Amino acid sequence: MRCSLAAFFTLSLAVASLAEPTLSPYNVHEKRSAIPFGWSNTRRHDSAAILPLRIALKQSNLEFIDEYLNDVSHPKSANYGKHWTAGEISRKFSPSKESISTVRDWLVENGLASERIRVSPTKSWINVDVTVEEAERLMNTEYNVYTHVSGQEHVACEAYHLPEHISTHVDFVLPSVNFDAKLKRRSEASGGIGQPGVGITPKTTGTVSQTVSELEQCDEYITPICLRALYELVYEPVSTDKNSFGIVEYTPQAYLYSDLQMFAMNFSTDLIGKEPVMVSIDGGYAQTEYQGFDYNGESDLDLQYGMTLVTGYQNVTLYQTGDMVEGASFNNFLDAIDGSYCTFEGGDNYTVDSQYPDPYGGGYEGPEDCGTVTPAYVISTSYGYNEADLTPFYTARQCAEYAKLGLMGVTILYSSGDYGVAGNEDYCLNPNGTQSPTGKIFNPTFPGTCPYVTSVGATMVKPNATVFQAQPEMACMDVIYSGGGFSNYFAMPSYQKTAVDYYLETYPPDYPADIWNSTGMSRALPDISANGANYVVAIDGEFELVYGTSCSSPVSGAIFTMINDARLAVGKSTIGFINPTIYSAEFAGAFNDITEGSNPGCGTEGYNATIGWDPVTGLGTPNFPKLLASWLALP
């Protein structure tokens, strides 16, 4: 898996003695190609205003993270399943003393008193409050105030510069070129719906108007028994005290207990009276003030199907993240499950991640949850950004955290998106780097493009097909289209090179090279898929039909949780980061290949589902008996 993340990091170089002030040429460190869609530059920032400057120091050994992860994740490795502890990870990746001293000395040399400079507890941040004037002089930049069409303001610069001898020790500086990817509508009592779930969210075609007759109508109504039949999931867990399955939700989206019970009484009686185990992160709670599909659809869907498929014997952990005012981002969740991440690679970016305690008042006033939650062995998240919403540095540092979780034996699943080759809300890229509904360039989603997560696309049962046919599914082309394509940020990991090369050579997409990443060298997604259409979900007291890769991720997570159960029962490790394994020759045929359908977007028909891996459905859908046998055969 060499080079998939290391492309974002420059090897540390020896720095000359700092006995005398060090002079070296300034170089552009980060530059934004365009102002994001909906924003405009309204004025220069006040030179006397205070900026909380946060300097993210480079981690040690990060260029080897592919090698470390492959060592514990590849089925042919002698160390397969020998996962790391959090302490081992922290010791391996902490920044060097040289990086800390070099950056600190540079700040002092430029007139900042040493008592103003603070080094974070884990030595990964250097923080200093400066005036705008000081920041502009320090980094040869100009800070502006940008205004969104919603009225929200944001402070940023177009580019910033660092001395050559400093840039080798710094990943990025905040605030700088990054923009708030998800607007926080503070004027609304309910906050912004789905922070960050305004991206990938389920869709509905309304209520179910007739009695569902289970297996006979799986092409029209998906219920748990349909999924068990499609993926041959017949298993009763036996290691529930050792095992764990987590589902992440972002406030204000929340489940209703009455909906869980309505679903249980109809489809999973062993769950009657049961709820998920709630873990509140940064003030998160299952709010009931605001109800409706936009507030309850995602969480009701994830929990009803996730809990049902692992049965009532296995507890499911709900990571309810963010309060009603600030909301939250993926990094707020990551902070809670890994204390080192709160200050790793620059830690939180408050232009994207919510800040706790709430600096504006009215929100959660407790301390930020930092290293307070034990990660489940499988974690499913049905939310996502467009990759282009975020800067390469930001996505790289978050992607590295997923790699660290993989080293700890955690399986991370993310939905691949619902708009085919387009980004969320059907936005595509323009040549200048902006996004718009009229763009023509394919727009992949993140975190699915991160090579250290498992990206999950969507399928559907073919019209008039039955679950008893040899292959009753095709790529989802009803209401939503399975997200897929090629990253513009991340290099192709070695584990998928053979599969993706075969696709590109055998079924080359017939599109101009300037509307998709045609280099053959970039991370490809999705990795796998599962059914994502016609789910019968209890929402606000009624059954509705729901669609989306939001369905596919928790279903896949439940299946992998049952595989963990079987391995734990015989004294083996969890499956951890699964991608090197599922792409390996040892797992050939362990997924049901999907060869029909496509994923339209950006004014095209998108890619086609083909024999083998494809950028619509990945390797295919899970075949539980084959996957179980293959994983039990590993040490």
Salt bridges, closest charged atoms under 4 A:
GLU67 OE1 - ARG2 NH1 3.57
ASP129 OD1 - ARG118 NH2 4.00
GLU134 OE1 - ARG116 NH2 2.92
GLU136 OE2 - ARG44 NH2 2.89
GLU142 OE2 - ARG44 NH1 3.66
GLU153 OE2 - ARG43 NH1 3.07
GLU158 OE1 - ARG32 NH1 3.41
ASP171 OD1 - LYS58 NZ 2.87
ASP180 OD2 - LYS184 NZ 3.18
GLU188 OE2 - ARG185 NH1 3.67
GLU326 OE2 - ARG186 NH1 2.34
ASP338 OD2 - LYS404 NZ 3.59
ASP353 OD2 - ARG397 NH2 3.20
ASP358 OD2 - ARG186 NH2 3.70
ASP389 OD2 - LYS182 NZ 3.30
GLU401 OE1 - LYS404 NZ 3.35
ASP418 OD2 - LYS203 NZ 2.84
ASP501 OD2 - LYS497 NZ 2.93
ASP527 OD2 - ARG523 NH2 2.78
GLU586 OE2 - LYS76 NZ 3.99
GLU596 OE2 - LYS462 NZ 2.65
